[in-house]
């Protein structure tokens, strides 16, 4: 398949990924922190899964949700980074058309799932702090399983139209994607047809999903903070706040880069392309690395279990 912009085709067999346009000479150097981030994310999330599986005292709703988050982090990072590193190291830029759409679907689907899991974790903290005596009766194992299933179905269903819409567009301009992975909007922009349906649907899903999730998380933590400040002693307030601080850090680490990347892609016409691509990679790679670190250092039970394993 020709790389020329003048290529005429309607159903490309492959796309060409450029990596980070404008920084091609620095690809090897950029791959070093990317590879380190990926290694930490893989090691950290597998460690979380292993600890929760082995330690019976961690078989609670909070840690079940944490395991779900670890799985989504592993899928999101593994969906993107191996191909990105193959571009940086081996100049392997081609990606099959179906593989590109599959990658696009997995990234968006599991990102939506991760957002839903963070909402579930906020709800768990709300029940544990505001209704501690009813926590075990409200969040039973069947309820946790139902919440997990709802999160998975929501992620799968709301993103499902995206690859089907992308598949039906004719691609007659070029098959070159100025990105390191198959980003949804980057693929749609290659189509030589009216793609407003895809653009509006993607934007609606983004703001509807993130808007609802941010709303529920804000309500949960507002109630949590009210409960914390009504506690009798300063030490109790501080201890309870520390329990929730890790959840807030995870939410901010996920939502801030994601929102910046989405808004800059759609409205930041003056943002340099290489900066946007770097931010899009950071949005997908940094949260999977930070989540196990935040929970490993911020959750006493996991920290103590990890120390026991090593000592």
Long-range contacts (C-beta under 8 A, 24 or more apart in sequence): 1-94, 1-175, 3-175, 3-176, 4-174, 5-173, 5-174, 5-176, 7-174, 7-175, 8-172, 9-171, 9-172, 9-175, 10-170, 10-171, 10-172, 11-97, 11-170, 11-171, 12-97, 12-171, 12-175, 13-96, 13-97, 14-94, 14-95, 14-96, 14-97, 14-175, 15-94, 15-95, 15-97, 15-100, 15-175, 15-176, 15-177, 15-182, 15-187, 15-190, 16-93, 16-94, 16-95, 16-175, 16-176, 16-177, 17-83, 17-87, 17-93, 17-94, 17-95, 17-177, 17-179, 17-180, 17-181, 17-182, 18-87, 18-93, 18-176, 18-177, 18-178, 18-179, 18-180, 19-84, 19-87, 19-88, 19-93, 19-180, 20-180, 20-274, 20-277, 20-278, 20-281, 21-178, 21-273, 21-274, 21-277, 22-272, 22-273, 22-274, 23-274, 27-87, 27-88, 28-88, 28-89, 30-88, 31-85, 31-88, 31-89, 34-81, 34-84, 34-85, 34-88, 34-281, 34-285, 35-81, 35-85, 37-285, 37-286, 37-289, 38-77, 38-81, 38-85, 38-285, 38-289, 40-289, 40-293, 41-73, 41-74, 41-77, 41-285, 41-288, 41-289, 41-292, 42-74, 42-77, 42-78, 44-289, 44-291, 44-292, 44-293, 44-296, 45-70, 45-71, 45-73, 45-74, 45-288, 45-291, 45-292, 46-70, 46-74, 47-292, 47-296, 47-306, 48-292, 48-295, 48-296, 48-302, 51-302, 51-305, 51-306, 51-309, 52-302, 54-305, 55-301, 55-305, 57-301, 58-301, 58-302, 58-305, 61-124, 61-139, 61-144, 62-121, 62-124, 62-125, 62-128, 63-301, 63-302, 64-144, 64-148, 65-117, 65-120, 65-121, 65-124, 65-144, 65-148, 66-121, 66-295, 68-113, 68-117, 68-120, 68-148, 68-151, 69-114, 69-117, 69-118, 69-121, 69-250, 69-291, 70-291, 70-292, 72-110, 72-111, 72-113, 72-114, 72-117, 73-114, 73-287, 73-288, 73-291, 73-292, 74-288, 75-106, 75-110, 76-106, 76-107, 76-110, 76-111, 76-114, 76-284, 76-288, 77-284, 77-285, 77-288, 79-103, 79-106, 79-107, 79-110, 79-181, 80-107, 80-180, 80-181, 80-281, 80-284, 80-285, 81-285, 83-180, 83-181, 84-180, 84-181, 84-281, 87-180, 95-182, 100-177, 100-182, 100-187, 101-163, 101-166, 101-167, 101-182, 101-187, 102-163, 103-181, 103-182, 104-162, 104-163, 104-166, 104-182, 104-183, 104-184, 104-187, 105-159, 105-160, 105-162, 105-163, 107-181, 107-182, 107-183, 107-184, 107-284, 108-159, 108-162, 108-184, 109-155, 109-156, 109-159, 110-155, 111-155, 111-258, 111-284, 112-154, 112-155, 112-158, 112-159, 112-205, 112-209, 113-151, 113-152, 113-154, 113-155, 114-254, 114-287, 115-209, 115-210, 115-213, 115-254, 115-255, 116-150, 116-151, 116-154, 116-155, 116-213, 117-148, 117-151, 118-213, 118-217, 118-247, 118-250, 118-251, 118-254, 119-213, 119-216, 119-217, 119-220, 120-147, 120-148, 120-151, 121-247, 121-250, 122-216, 122-217, 122-220, 122-221, 122-247, 122-251, 123-147, 123-216, 123-220, 125-220, 125-221, 125-224, 125-243, 125-244, 125-247, 126-220, 126-221, 126-223, 126-224, 129-224, 129-227, 129-228, 129-240, 129-243, 129-244, 130-223, 130-224, 130-227, 154-209, 158-205, 158-209, 159-205, 161-201, 162-198, 162-201, 162-202, 165-197, 165-198, 165-201, 166-191, 166-198, 169-193, 169-195, 169-198, 178-273, 178-277, 179-277, 179-280, 180-277, 180-280, 180-281, 181-281, 181-284, 183-265, 183-280, 185-265, 185-266, 199-266, 203-266, 206-262, 210-255, 210-258, 210-259, 214-255, 217-251, 221-248, 242-298, 245-298, 246-294, 246-295, 246-298, 246-299, 249-290, 249-294, 249-298, 250-287, 250-290, 250-291, 250-294, 250-295, 253-286, 253-287, 253-290, 253-291, 253-294, 254-287, 257-282, 257-283, 257-286, 257-287, 258-283
